[in-house]
Amino acid sequence: MVKRKGMNKHQKAAFRPGEHRTRQGDIELLLTLAQSDDAEERCYAAQNLCPCHVRRRIDEVWQALYQMMEDPDVHVRRAAWHTLEDGGSPDDPAFLPILRRALLEENDPQVRRFVELFR
């Protein structure tokens, strides 16, 4: 296997043969689920919109993840932050205000740990 510098173990795992990839049709469904009124559906979307499975930059995916990072449901927030942690730190300037708000306002200890990783 080719050495992949600058990648965490989750990002490296995405390139293993047989590793799950989120296909374009699935992405469209997941983006719809990310807007659902049902927290379980939003959580499922957050788990499956991982950048290491999508494998390319799609602005709508990042916007959905950012929105779910500030979701009222703690399980959705946990899944979204965990997904970002698996997929690496984005270079998008839109992430910084979300990070600042989370540092000031987040009360859930598990989400706080994820937030601290990006500080």
N, C-alpha and C positions, 0 to 999 in steps of 0.2 A: 504494500500500500504506500502511496506517495505521502511523504511527510507534509502535513498541512499546518504551516506556521500561523500563529495568531488565532487559532480556533480552540474553543473549549471542547470538552469530551462529547457534548451533545451535538455540536456542529460537526465534529469529525465522524460521529456515528451515522449522521445523515448520508454520508457517502459510501457506507458499507453496502455490499450487494444485498438486495432484498429489503432494505430499509424503506419504511413508509414514506411516500411522497404524496403531497396534496395536489391533486390535478385541478385544472382550470374550472371544470364543471363543479367540483367539490368546493372550490374557493367561492364561487358565486352563491352556493347554498349556505356555506359557513358565514358569509357576509350578511345574508338574510337572517340567519339564526342569531348573529351578534346584535341585531336590532330587536329581537323578540321580547315580548313581555314576560316570558318564562325564564327565570334565572338559570334553570338547568340547561336550557338550550344555549343561553349566552355563555355559560361555563364550558359546554361542549365546543362551542365555536372558539373560545379562547384557547382551549387545549390543542385544537387542530389547526389553528392559524399560525403555528410556530414557524418562524422564519427558516429554521433548518429543514422543515418539511416542504414549505412553499418554494424555497430555494431561489427566489428572485425577488427583487424589490417591486412590490405592488403597493402604491400609495394608499389604496382603499383598505388593504389589509392592515397597514400600520395605523391608519386612522381608527379602524375598528378596535385594534388592540389598545390604542391610547384611550379611547372612550371607555373600554371595559376596565382599564386600570383605575378609573374613577367611578366605577359602577356602585350603586347603593348596596348591592349584595356582596358580602365579604368573600364568598366562595368564588364569585366571578372575578373579583379583584385579585385574589390569590392565584387563580389560574392564569390571568393575564400577566401578572408580574412574573410568575414562574415561567411562562412561555417566553417572555422577553429575556429572562435570565438564561434559559436554554439556548436561545437564538443569538445572544450577544447584545452588546450595547449599541443602540442605533445612533447614528451621527446626525439624525434629524433635529434641527433646532426646536421643532414642535414638542420634543420630549422634555426639554428643560423646564418649562413651566409646570408640567405634570409632576416632574420629580420634585420641584420646589414645594408645590402644594402638598404632595404626599409626605414630604419631610416635616411639614408644619402641622398637617391635619390627620394623618393616618394613625388610628388607635390599635389596629389589629397587630399583635406581635409578629405573626408570620409574614404579613405584608411588609411590616417595618424592616424585617431582616432583608427581604428582597430589595427594598428601597435603598437601604444602606450599602448594598453592593454597587450601586450606580452612583453613589455620592461622589 
